[in-house]
């Protein structure tokens, strides 16, 4: 794997800063998106687990297939739990942490200026 170039690092930092500003400016919108992901992933994982159990019970799945499906279902439940815990804490995180928005906006403008200069040179 090649090390990231300066342009890639700037682009990644710019994306992170924009996501942080979006989270702080519209926490309810971000929370709704996270909640949808939590519900979708959890329902999918539980459905997969149910299908694995029914497949073993009625005999149309091999034990190894059911085991693999159960592993994926367990991973999905873990990811769903992670999103659930994010849903529970995002309001506190936004309310009790301070975002120095002027510094973030200044850095975003710097990065966008650097990106426009590098793309204009090529």
C-alpha positions as CSV (number, residue, x, y, z in Angstrom):
1,X,0.0,0.0,0.0
2,X,1.4,3.3,-1.0
3,X,1.6,6.2,1.5
4,X,-1.0,8.9,1.1
5,X,0.0,12.0,-0.9
6,X,-0.5,15.5,0.5
7,X,-3.5,16.0,-1.8
8,X,-5.1,12.8,-0.5
9,X,-4.5,13.9,3.1
10,X,-5.9,17.3,2.5
11,X,-9.0,15.8,0.8
12,X,-9.5,13.4,3.7
13,X,-9.1,16.2,6.3
14,X,-11.5,18.4,4.3
15,X,-14.1,15.6,4.3
16,X,-13.8,15.0,8.0
17,X,-14.1,18.7,8.8
18,X,-17.2,19.0,6.7
19,X,-18.8,16.0,8.4
20,X,-18.0,17.5,11.8
21,X,-19.6,20.8,10.9
22,X,-22.6,19.0,9.5
23,X,-23.0,16.9,12.7
24,X,-22.9,20.0,14.9
25,X,-25.1,22.2,12.7
26,X,-27.8,19.5,12.1
27,X,-27.6,16.9,14.8
28,X,-31.2,15.7,14.3
29,X,-30.7,15.0,10.6
30,X,-27.5,13.0,11.4
31,X,-29.2,11.2,14.3
32,X,-32.1,10.2,12.0
33,X,-29.6,8.8,9.4
34,X,-27.7,6.8,12.1
35,X,-31.0,5.5,13.5
36,X,-32.1,4.3,10.1
37,X,-28.8,2.4,9.7
38,X,-29.2,0.9,13.2
39,X,-32.7,-0.4,12.4
40,X,-31.7,-1.7,8.9
41,X,-28.6,-3.5,10.1
42,X,-30.2,-5.0,13.2
43,X,-33.3,-6.2,11.3
44,X,-31.1,-7.7,8.6
45,X,-28.9,-9.5,11.1
46,X,-31.8,-10.9,13.0
47,X,-33.5,-12.0,9.8
48,X,-30.3,-13.8,8.8
49,X,-30.0,-15.4,12.2
50,X,-33.7,-16.5,12.0
51,X,-33.1,-17.9,8.5
52,X,-30.1,-19.9,9.7
53,X,-32.1,-21.4,12.6
54,X,-35.0,-22.3,10.4
55,X,-32.7,-23.7,7.8
56,X,-31.1,-26.1,10.4
57,X,-34.5,-27.0,11.9
58,X,-36.1,-27.9,8.5
59,X,-32.9,-29.4,7.1
60,X,-32.4,-27.3,3.9
61,X,-29.1,-25.8,5.1
62,X,-25.9,-27.6,6.0
63,X,-24.5,-26.9,9.5
64,X,-21.5,-25.2,8.1
65,X,-23.7,-22.8,6.0
66,X,-25.8,-22.1,9.1
67,X,-22.7,-21.4,11.2
68,X,-21.4,-18.9,8.6
69,X,-24.7,-17.2,8.4
70,X,-24.9,-17.0,12.2
71,X,-21.4,-15.5,12.3
72,X,-22.5,-12.8,9.9
73,X,-25.6,-12.2,11.9
74,X,-23.6,-11.8,15.1
75,X,-21.3,-9.3,13.3
76,X,-24.4,-7.4,12.1
77,X,-25.8,-7.3,15.6
78,X,-22.5,-6.0,16.9
79,X,-22.5,-3.2,14.3
80,X,-26.1,-2.5,15.0
81,X,-25.3,-2.2,18.7
82,X,-22.5,0.2,17.8
83,X,-24.9,2.4,15.9
84,X,-27.4,2.2,18.7
85,X,-24.9,3.5,21.2
86,X,-24.0,6.3,18.8
87,X,-27.7,7.2,18.7
88,X,-27.8,7.4,22.5
89,X,-24.8,9.6,22.8
90,X,-24.8,12.0,19.9
91,X,-27.1,14.6,21.6
92,X,-24.8,14.7,24.6
93,X,-21.7,14.9,22.5
94,X,-23.1,17.9,20.5
95,X,-24.5,19.6,23.6
96,X,-21.5,19.2,26.0
97,X,-18.6,19.6,23.6
98,X,-17.5,22.9,22.1
99,X,-16.8,23.2,18.4
100,X,-14.7,26.2,17.5
101,X,-16.5,26.7,14.3
102,X,-14.6,29.7,13.1
103,X,-11.3,27.7,13.3
104,X,-12.9,24.8,11.5
105,X,-14.3,27.0,8.8
106,X,-11.0,28.8,8.4
107,X,-9.2,25.4,7.9
108,X,-11.9,24.3,5.4
109,X,-11.3,27.5,3.4
110,X,-7.5,26.9,3.5
111,X,-7.9,23.3,2.3
112,X,-10.3,24.3,-0.4
113,X,-7.9,27.0,-1.5
114,X,-5.0,24.6,-1.6
115,X,-7.1,22.0,-3.6
116,X,-8.1,24.7,-6.1
117,X,-4.5,25.8,-6.5
118,X,-3.3,22.2,-7.1
119,X,-6.1,21.3,-9.5
120,X,-5.6,24.6,-11.4
121,X,-1.9,23.9,-11.9
122,X,-2.5,20.5,-13.6
